[in-house]
Amino acid sequence: MFRLVGVAILLFWLVMMGLLVQEEVLPGLLMQEDASYADPLRRRLDPDESLMGILLGAQRIGASYTALLPHADGTYEIQNATT
């Protein structure tokens, strides 16, 4: 009886470890290249700016300004200012 419970616990643990490795480890190992902003930014054609309000309840307590600036060499600069 105790041996059966031990085997069941071991099998459960092995299955859970396999699922954990499949979900958390394998996707990182199977990636072709490092994750970056490069792919989404390649699809962008125009510079982008956004202004978002920071609210506490209904009261505005600040703002966040973000700008995406392309450079001539194909790179981008992300600027952010929060007040």
Residue pairs with C-beta under 8 A, 6 or more apart in sequence:
37 76
37 78
41 68
41 76
44 68
44 70
44 76
47 67
47 68
47 69
47 70
48 67
48 68
49 65
49 66
49 67
49 68
50 65
50 66
50 67
51 63
51 64
51 65
52 63
52 64
52 66
53 60
53 62
53 63
54 60
54 61
54 62
54 63
54 64
54 82
55 61
62 82
62 83
63 82
63 83
64 80
64 81
64 82
64 83
65 79
65 80
65 81
65 82
65 83
66 78
66 79
66 80
67 78
67 79
67 80
68 76
68 77
68 78
69 76
69 77
69 78
69 79
70 76
71 77
